[in-house]
Amino acid sequence: MSSRIRLFILPAALLCAQFAMAQESPAQKPGAAAKPATPSAVDSDYKIGPQDVVRIDVWKEPEITRTIPVRPDGKISLPLLNDVQAAGLSAHELAMTISKGLEKFINNPQVTVTVMEINSRRVYCTGEVTHAGAIPLLPNMTVLQALSSCGGFTQFAKIKSIYVLRLVDGKQVKLPFNYKEVIAGKKPEDNILLQAGDVIVVP
């Protein structure tokens, strides 16, 4: 009887362990790398930039349909059209530009553009963090969210004295961020929305 009981208990324990692992968030894992923005996270008004990855879908034209990165010069290369300016346009605007260009070769082209990855907009985390470096700037990303992508603090980090360096009208501005008070709900105003090029400094 006891052996039968053990046979049922073991799978149950394994299931519990698997469930706990499934529930663990990537942000909780030390050193988890920040993932590029996915299509569902990209605002429809987002302007495409160099090194972003876009998906070009042309209905019934598989030879033109493809996923490609935007070159450093802001352009993409497509069959029939050669170089097309992508940087500075929204996905809808780029789709319209491609559609207009293809009208010379295809009758009533149906074009859809999807931003697959945002690599042109980044913020930077430096100082007493486990993983310093560049982080893809997701829509509405806050300081706290960016810090969670840095793998945590070192034992020497002064978490009450964190600040964000931002370029405003050509001048560098220092914006304070008291981690301890923010997570305690005392200074939510410190948890600002980040902008491209911001540098989070953990002294």
Salt bridges, closest charged atoms under 4 A:
ASP57 OD1 - ARG55 NE 3.14
ASP73 OD2 - ARG71 NH2 2.93
ASP83 OD1 - ARG71 NH1 3.17
GLU93 OE1 - LYS47 NZ 3.18
GLU181 OE1 - LYS187 NZ 3.80
ASP198 OD2 - ARG166 NH2 2.72
